Amino acid sequence: MSFADDEVAELKLLCPDVCQVAEGGCTFLLLPGLHLPEGCKPAQTDALLCPTARDGYNSRLFFAEKVASKTDRNWNATGVRIAERNWHAYSWKTNASLRLAQMVAAHLRALI
């Protein structure tokens, strides 16, 4: 799967070192050192965006570690193996028609 250049450029404003990772017929976007909303611990971590439908969600944002925030989240995906790493994701529904950067922002809003 390829993504529009302008959408990838928008995503690079959030995470300059974004890169694509293909696995199992799906293309993910690796976001190294993604800055998380204020009050989160850690303040930044690697994240992996799955911009296509998966596990009953329109998109998923996986994190290299569980993130502590003001709001408890239902971490319903733990230790998911993608691209030879373990990832974690919380339950959060997003709109199907969002651009890549909007998807990331929508998932991060759940931590506020």
N, C-alpha and C positions, 0 to 999 in steps of 0.2 A: 504494500500500500504506500502511496506517496501522498505527501501533504503539500498544500499550496505554499509557495515561497513566502507570501505575506503573512500567513499564519505562523510559520516557523520563525519568521523575523519577530513577530509579536512575542512569541514564547521566549526568544532569546533575550528580550528585555527583562524577563523574570529570572532567567537562568542562561547566561551567555554560553555555557558549554553544553547545551542540549545536544543530544545525538539520538539517532534512531537505532533500535534494537529489534531485530526480527526473530520471532520464535513461535513455533507451532502454528504457522499461518497467520499470525497477528504481528503488527508493527507497533511497538511501544516507543515511548519517548523518554529517555533517561535524562533526569534533571539533577545533575550533581550539585550538592551543596545548596539546595533550594532553601531560601529564607522563609521561615514560618512566621505566622502572626505573633505580635507582641504577647508575651506571657507564656509562650510555648517552651517546653523543655524536651529536646534540645532546641536551640534557636534556629538551627539549620540542620538539614540532613539530606541525603540522597533520596530522590523520589522517582517513581516510574509511572508515567501516565499511560493508561490503556484507553485510547480515545474511541474505542468501539464497544459495542454491547458485550457484556461478560457477566456471568453469575447473576443474571437478573437485573443488572444495572446498565444504564446507558453508557457510562464510562466509569473507570475506577482509577483512583490515585493511590498507589502503593508507596509505602515508606520503608526505608532501611531499618527503622526501629519504631516502636510504638511511641507516639508523641503524647506527652502530658500537657493538658491545657485546662483552662477554666471550666470547660464543659466536658464531662465524661462522654466518651464515645463508645459505641458498640464495635469493638475490634473483632469483626466476624471472619476475617481472613488473616490467619497467623501462620507464618512460616511457608508462605506460598513460594515455590521455587520457580523463578523466571531468570533467564540469562545467568545461570549458575550462581544466583544469590537468593537469599531468603528475604521475603517482603511481607509487610503487614498492611492491611487496609481496614477502615471502619465502614460501617453501613451508612451510605449517604447517596441519595438520589439526586441526579442533575437532569437538566433539560437536554434532549437529544440533539438540538440544533445549535449548540454552542460552538464557538471557535475554540481552538486549542488552548489559548491563554485564558479564555473565559471558563473553560472546564477546570483548569487548575485553580483559578480564583474561586470558583463555586465550591470546590472540594475544601479549599483552605478556610472558607467562611465558616465551615462546620467547627473549626477550632477556636472561634472567637467567642 
